[in-house]
């Protein structure tokens, strides 16, 4: 249905129609149970009950009838959790958006370069490099996340970024962004047409008013933002953009879904092994025959007095802990390999020695970079939609740039994290330019010393001119 047709429906039917998703609503509780280590199965007293221990035996008569029943108590067992999902998602996030994605615009047009600068400054002012990490974590762990852009009164921001363009009128509003996701208490309802274009985006959430929780339903279409409460319109206003100011991304399953059983087994193994160690920590003695007395009790030279050929010996533990360690190591390695996640702990990286650096790291992290490429199939499209929206928003807020917003082409490119060897990069750049297979501009890019490529080339030309003049 079109938004105009939906808005003609009675409010309860209108909300029901807007809640029709093409994908199932994420199960927040189940996802949070995997993400939060305190909610893992090993912490559940029903799934891992306390140990029942007899502290007093039953008293019976000569006929075996119980006079006094046995007394028991429940003792806590070890519950060792491993936040494996968090570690894997954090590493994937660092490799994918740890380096801020590049904004590429191949143009020499002054006004288009000004537009590119404005978009970059909006991203910088909203701390997008940190927002990208929160979005990535939410997408991998919560299955979906959305960002909502809005404006607030502030002309000072534009005075700073447009002083070089010398506009006659400064916009009075600046752009801000906020995140919505299941763990943040939001239920998200994107509404698409049959062609996959978003017609509206709705958010169900709760707020506290007068000490009581109140449920609200927020609907954003191409023109308006409407907030419903108790099947009544509480407020409505125009957002001021020509596009829906919401960017949304979804995945079918959480990224660590495939390792859930492995993580459960690791936690059970560690907890059971800890119980076993606690039980067998202090040595136990076995006695054969009669132990009469212990002399020098409490000293370092106790003497055990035996009669009738009695013997005592230590009870040895025949089970080898190496089996548990082998299973633990295999399961942990399998969890990281299944998710193409490198283990970057200090202990693990220390074992690689000093030889791994520069180009060698590219082979060590090849699996991680391949996974970044897989993430980019959806994430780069998401980031591209954000840039396209910001360009159109600048054209609305700053009308003199409207024609530029309709022609400029800015692409987004994810840059995987890598430990680079600066000297190797410079050497490669010098060899490529000297060998005639790359231009000076490409050489500056390969060296990776600056992002201001054109400015750097001008400074190099000026320096070469000065040096020639001195000669």
Buried (B, 14 or more C-beta within 10 A) or exposed (E): BEBEEBBEBEBEEBBEBBBEBEEEBBEBEEBBBBBBBEBBBBBEEEEBEEEEEEEEEEEEEEEEEEEEEEEEEEEEBBBBBBBBBBBBBBBBBBBBBBBBBEBEBEBEEEBBBBBBBBBBBBBEBBEBBEBBBBBBBBBBBBBBBBBBBBBEEBEEBBEEBBEEBEBEEBBEBBBBBEBBBBBBEBBBBBBBEEEEEBBBBBBBBEEEEEEEEEEBBBBBBBEBBBBBBEEEEEEEEEBBBBBBBBBBBBBEEBBBBEBBEBBBBBBBBBBBBBBBEEEEEEEEEEEEEEBEEEEEEEEEEEEEEBEEEBEEEEEEEEEEEEEBEEBBEEBBEEBBEEBBBBBBEEEEEEEEEEEBEBEEBEEBBEBBBEBBEEBBEEBBEBBBBBBBBBBBBBBBBBEEBBEBBEEBEBBBEBEBBBEBBEEEBBBBBBEBBEEEEBEBEBBBBBBEEEEEEEEBBEEEEEEEEEEEEEE
